[in-house]
């Protein structure tokens, strides 16, 4: 734990020398969803490779950059690309950037991801506001010695996604005439996609969509007393009785088509926070 706090301090010290921005909103942009970065009035852009103790993105479409700047009147820091358990990173490494954001002053975290849709009323290209999640990664970023300075030993997860922010996102989507869903995200380790039987199981335990990210970051954010809002873009339909092989290029294509709507929605929400 002493090493974790030391690593956080060293990363923050490095970044403080690179930027004058004091972010209050943190953003994590998922697979194929990096375009919001273009909406940031950027003051500083730092490659993950430069930042002490930061992991490095290895997945296609994840640029691997930390962007400091403003959206509207809000000072923000955005991760253009994230880290996944299937890349071989530990849960603690995946959550490390959120720890750094918190130390730099971030109070609210917005996360996005691409996912497979299991709810039959969802269609490819739909945007879903995350109302809750199920952690089937088989691990947790809080396992190990706890430091009360970073957060409580047993953080409450009854509201991992802040209801006030969910209501704000719903209202904003209505104003912008953007169709949205609201539902439960289940995180699995990947990298292989699910079998027909697994989709039936995941749907049966209450999940609307499935993905391979987000939950570790949200757990760390809740542990750090941050407010959280999550968005999922449904990139493919995962119906067991009509399952077709998935092409990653098709997933990226659907994400790119939904991206302008998500970018507008996230931008407007940030401006209103």
N, C-alpha and C positions, 0 to 999 in steps of 0.2 A: 504493500500500500504506500509506503514511503517512496518507492520508485515511481509509482503512478503519479503521485503529487509532484514529484521532482520533474517527471516528464511533461506533465501539464504546464508547470511553471516555465520550463525551458522552451516549449513550443509557443507559449503566449509571449514570452520575452522576445523571441525571434520575430513574431508577427507584429508586436508593438513597435518594433524598429522599422517595419516595412510600411505600416499604415497609420494614419491619424484617425481613421474611422473607429468609432466606439459603437459596435452593433448592438441593437436591441432585439432584432429579429434574425433568426437563423433559418436557412433554407437548405434542404437536401433534395437534389434533383435526380430522379431515377432513370432507368433505362429508356433511352430515346426521348427524354423529357428535359433536355438541357437548354431549351430556347429561352426560358425565363432569364437566363444570364444576359441576354441581349437587351433586356428591359432595365437592367441595373445601370445606373449612372456610375460606372466603375471608377474608383480612385486607385485601387491596387489589385493586381492579379498575381497570385503566387502558386507555383506548381507544387503539388503534394510532395514531390521528390525533394524539394528544398526545405521542407518544414521538419524540424527535429521530431523523431518518433512517429511521424505520420505514416500510415500504410500507403501503398500506391495502387491505383485502380488498374486492373488487368483485363477488364471486360470491355468488349466492343461497345462503342457509343458513350463511354464514360470518359470525359475529357481529362479528369484528374487535376482540377484547378480550384483554388479557393479565391472567391471574388469578394472584395470589400467595396461598398459604395452605398448608394441610396436608391430607394424606390419611393417616389413621392417625397414625403418629408421624413421617411423612416430610414435610419441607418441599418444596413443589413450586411450579413456575410452569407455567401452561398457556396455550397459544395456542388460543383459541376461534375458529378460522378461520385459514387459511393463504394463501399466495400462489402463483400459478401462472405458468409461462412464457407461456401463451397470453394472460394479462392484459397482457402487454407488459413485464413486469419482467425484469431481467437475472438470470442465475444467481446473481450475487453478492448482489443484493437479496433473492432468495428465501432464500439461506443466512444473511443478516445476523442474523435473530433467534436462530439457533443460536449464532452467534458471541457475541451478547449473553448468552445463557444460560450459555455456557461461562465467560465473564468473571465472571458472577455466582456461579459455584461449582457449576453443574450437572455431574454426573458421568455420569448415565444419561439417555438420551433415549428416550421412547416415542412412536412415530408411528402414526397411523391414516389410512386412506383408504377411499373407496368405489371399486370397480373392476368391470370386466366379466370374467366368468368364461369361460375358454376350455377348461379341462380338463373333459372330459365327465362326470367323476364329481362335479363341483361343481354346487351348486344355488343359486339366488337366496336370499340370506339367510345363506349359510354364512360363517363367519369363518375366514380363512386367516392363519396365522402366516407371516411373510415369512422364508424361509430364505436368499434371495439375490435379486438383481435384475439387470436388463439395462437399460442406459442408451441409449435411442434418441431422446433429446431433441435430439441434434445439438449439444450444448454441455455445458460442465462448469464448475461454480463455482470451480474452482481454476486456470482458465486465466488467465495473466498473471504478474506478478512475485510470487514467493513470499516470505513472511516466516517464517523459521524459528521465531520466537516464537509464531506461530499454528499451525504444523504443518509437517511435512516436505514437501519439494518433490515427492517421489514416494510418497505414502501407500500402504501395502499394503491391498488390498481382498479378500484371501483369506477374510476373515470379517467382512463388513460388518455382519451381524446377529449379535450375541454369542451363541454357542452355549449358554453357561450360562443366559442369559436365556430362550432358546428352550425349553430343558429345563424351566425354572421355569414358563413359561407353559403348556407341555403338561401338567405335573403339576397345576397349578392348575386347568386346564380339566377334567381328569379328576375332581378333587375336587368341583368345582362342577357336574359332569354337563353340561358345555357341549361340544357337538360342534365340533370344529375340523378344519381341513385344514392342510397345510403345503406351501408351494410357492414358485415364482419369480414375481416381479412385474416386468413390463416397463413402463417409462415412455416415453410418446410425448408430443409437444408439444400435440396437440389444437389448437383446441377441437372440431373435427369428430370424430365417432366413426368407427370404422374401416370399411373396405369388406370384403366377403367375402374377397377375395384377401389383404388385409392381415391378417385374422384367421388365415387359413391359414398365412401367413408367420410371424406371431408365435408361433403354436402350434408351428410346425415348428422354430423356433430354441430352443425349450425353455421358453417362458413358460406359466404356468398362468393368470395374470390380467393385465389391462392397465389402466393408469390414466395420469393426467396430472400426477402430483405425486410427492412423497416422496423420490425419488432425489437431487435436489440437496441437500436437508436432511441426508440420511444421509451423503452424501459429505463435507459440511462437518463433520458430527459425527465421522466417522472421522478426518478430517484433524486434528480438535481432540482426539483421543484419548478420545472419549466412548464408553461402551457404548451399544448400540442394540438396541431391540426394536421390530418392526413388525407391525402388524395390518392386514389388508385385509378389507373386507366386500364380498362378491359381491352386487351389486345387480341384475345382469341376466345372462342366458345369451347368450354370443356364439359360437354354433355356425354356421359359414358356410352349411350346407345347410338350416338352419331359422331363418334370421335374420329378425327382425321389427323394424320401426321402434321406436325407444326414445323414451319420454316422460320428461323430466327429473322430472316430478312422480311418476311411478311409481318412478324411481330413489330419490328422497327417501323415498317411502313404504316401500320395502323396507329402506332404511338405518335408518329410524325403528323398524321392527319388529325388526331385529337389534340395535339400539342397547343395549337393556337387558342383553343377554348380554355384549356387548363391554364395556360400562361396568363390569359386575360383574367380568369377567375382568381388566381393566386395574387396577381398584381393588385387587383381591386381590394381583395381582402386585406393585404398588407397595408394598403393606404388607409384602411378604415380601423386598423387595430389601434 
